[in-house]
Amino acid sequence: MKTFKLKIITPEKVFFDGDAEQIIVRTTEGDTGILAGHANYAAILPAGPFRIKKGGDFEWAAISGGTIKVSKDETVILAMAAEWSYEIDIDWAKRSHEDALRRIKEHKSDADLKLAEAKLKRSLNRMNISSHIK
């Protein structure tokens, strides 16, 4: 299978920089698959799952929002945060989930509610992705 250049960058680090056979990423419009030779493309990424195929196998990661840009030369994902499934601290994700639920219940403004809902989505994504360890 042909490969393409993929970079995933977060504010803290270059999360991934290498060749991929395929990626599947959640966009605001649904899941999108990218293969070598994909047409130019750009999309917004909410908190969601990310899969990268290399060496014939998929690896799972959690992305916490960002953007994707596909061109003939490379695919670049700028993400707020990214973690491989095996790096996720499930206890931390569960505590974050509980805190988000508490904040939703106790919110005092629309802004507080939106932040708590975003935290809830990130925690649910992380808990879901943590179950995809090879």
WOQUIRA-V600820 format. One record per residue. RES is the residue in three letters. SS is DSSP state (h for helix, s for strand, l for the rest). PHI is phi in whole degrees, 0 to 359 (NA if undefined). D_CENTER is the distance of its C-alpha to the mean C-alpha in Angstrom with 2 decimals. Layout:
res->RES ss->SS phi->PHI d_center->D_CENTER
res->RES ss->SS phi->PHI d_center->D_CENTER
This chain:
res->MET ss->l phi->NA d_center->23.73
res->LYS ss->l phi->295 d_center->23.21
res->THR ss->l phi->244 d_center->20.45
res->PHE ss->s phi->219 d_center->18.89
res->LYS ss->s phi->282 d_center->17.78
res->LEU ss->s phi->230 d_center->14.08
res->LYS ss->s phi->234 d_center->13.04
res->ILE ss->s phi->237 d_center->9.82
res->ILE ss->s phi->239 d_center->11.22
res->THR ss->s phi->245 d_center->10.65
res->PRO ss->l phi->300 d_center->13.81
res->GLU ss->l phi->270 d_center->14.83
res->LYS ss->l phi->194 d_center->14.55
res->VAL ss->s phi->273 d_center->13.87
res->PHE ss->s phi->287 d_center->11.13
res->PHE ss->s phi->210 d_center->12.24
res->ASP ss->s phi->211 d_center->15.33
res->GLY ss->s phi->183 d_center->17.02
res->ASP ss->s phi->266 d_center->17.83
res->ALA ss->s phi->228 d_center->15.88
res->GLU ss->l phi->272 d_center->17.67
res->GLN ss->s phi->197 d_center->14.98
res->ILE ss->s phi->229 d_center->11.30
res->ILE ss->s phi->231 d_center->10.01
res->VAL ss->s phi->229 d_center->7.19
res->ARG ss->s phi->274 d_center->7.45
res->THR ss->s phi->249 d_center->9.50
res->THR ss->l phi->292 d_center->12.01
res->GLU ss->l phi->258 d_center->14.47
res->GLY ss->s phi->125 d_center->12.93
res->ASP ss->s phi->286 d_center->11.37
res->THR ss->s phi->231 d_center->12.43
res->GLY ss->s phi->258 d_center->13.61
res->ILE ss->s phi->236 d_center->14.60
res->LEU ss->s phi->238 d_center->17.63
res->ALA ss->l phi->304 d_center->20.04
res->GLY ss->l phi->84 d_center->22.15
res->HIS ss->l phi->300 d_center->19.79
res->ALA ss->l phi->296 d_center->21.25
res->ASN ss->l phi->306 d_center->20.16
res->TYR ss->s phi->200 d_center->17.26
res->ALA ss->s phi->215 d_center->15.17
res->ALA ss->s phi->202 d_center->12.85
res->ILE ss->s phi->269 d_center->11.04
res->LEU ss->s phi->246 d_center->7.41
res->PRO ss->s phi->281 d_center->7.54
res->ALA ss->s phi->300 d_center->5.67
res->GLY ss->s phi->185 d_center->4.74
res->PRO ss->s phi->283 d_center->4.89
res->PHE ss->s phi->218 d_center->4.96
res->ARG ss->s phi->235 d_center->8.60
res->ILE ss->s phi->235 d_center->10.90
res->LYS ss->s phi->257 d_center->14.61
res->LYS ss->s phi->213 d_center->17.07
res->GLY ss->l phi->63 d_center->20.53
res->GLY ss->l phi->86 d_center->20.45
res->ASP ss->s phi->241 d_center->17.89
res->PHE ss->s phi->270 d_center->14.23
res->GLU ss->s phi->244 d_center->12.04
res->TRP ss->s phi->257 d_center->9.03
res->ALA ss->s phi->216 d_center->6.10
res->ALA ss->s phi->254 d_center->3.99
res->ILE ss->s phi->249 d_center->1.69
res->SER ss->s phi->252 d_center->5.10
res->GLY ss->s phi->84 d_center->6.38
res->GLY ss->s phi->158 d_center->8.04
res->THR ss->s phi->219 d_center->9.87
res->ILE ss->s phi->232 d_center->10.56
res->LYS ss->s phi->227 d_center->14.20
res->VAL ss->s phi->250 d_center->15.94
res->SER ss->l phi->225 d_center->19.53
res->LYS ss->l phi->295 d_center->22.12
res->ASP ss->l phi->274 d_center->21.75
res->GLU ss->l phi->193 d_center->18.06
res->THR ss->s phi->245 d_center->14.49
res->VAL ss->s phi->237 d_center->12.79
res->ILE ss->s phi->244 d_center->9.33
res->LEU ss->s phi->256 d_center->9.89
res->ALA ss->s phi->240 d_center->7.19
res->MET ss->l phi->296 d_center->8.72
res->ALA ss->l phi->202 d_center->7.40
res->ALA ss->s phi->209 d_center->5.76
res->GLU ss->s phi->216 d_center->7.78
res->TRP ss->s phi->291 d_center->9.29
res->SER ss->h phi->305 d_center->10.54
res->TYR ss->h phi->284 d_center->13.96
res->GLU ss->h phi->268 d_center->13.32
res->ILE ss->l phi->288 d_center->12.43
res->ASP ss->l phi->275 d_center->15.63
res->ILE ss->h phi->297 d_center->16.15
res->ASP ss->h phi->296 d_center->19.15
res->TRP ss->h phi->295 d_center->17.37
res->ALA ss->h phi->298 d_center->14.71
res->LYS ss->h phi->293 d_center->17.81
res->ARG ss->h phi->296 d_center->19.68
res->SER ss->h phi->296 d_center->16.99
res->HIS ss->h phi->299 d_center->17.08
res->GLU ss->h phi->298 d_center->20.87
res->ASP ss->h phi->296 d_center->20.96
res->ALA ss->h phi->297 d_center->18.89
res->LEU ss->h phi->298 d_center->21.34
res->ARG ss->h phi->297 d_center->24.22
res->ARG ss->h phi->295 d_center->23.18
res->ILE ss->h phi->297 d_center->22.90
res->LYS ss->h phi->296 d_center->26.33
res->GLU ss->h phi->258 d_center->27.86
res->HIS ss->l phi->301 d_center->26.43
res->LYS ss->l phi->247 d_center->29.15
res->SER ss->l phi->210 d_center->27.71
res->ASP ss->h phi->298 d_center->25.33
res->ALA ss->h phi->296 d_center->23.29
res->ASP ss->h phi->300 d_center->23.14
res->LEU ss->h phi->295 d_center->22.09
res->LYS ss->h phi->297 d_center->19.21
res->LEU ss->h phi->296 d_center->17.90
res->ALA ss->h phi->294 d_center->18.42
res->GLU ss->h phi->295 d_center->16.71
res->ALA ss->h phi->295 d_center->13.53
res->LYS ss->h phi->296 d_center->13.87
res->LEU ss->h phi->298 d_center->14.55
res->LYS ss->h phi->299 d_center->11.44
res->ARG ss->h phi->296 d_center->9.29
res->SER ss->h phi->293 d_center->11.86
res->LEU ss->h phi->297 d_center->12.00
res->ASN ss->h phi->299 d_center->8.38
res->ARG ss->h phi->297 d_center->9.10
res->MET ss->h phi->295 d_center->12.48
res->ASN ss->h phi->295 d_center->11.61
res->ILE ss->h phi->293 d_center->9.44
res->SER ss->h phi->298 d_center->12.30
res->SER ss->l phi->279 d_center->14.68
res->HIS ss->l phi->258 d_center->13.48
res->ILE ss->l phi->274 d_center->15.26
res->LYS ss->l phi->293 d_center->17.59
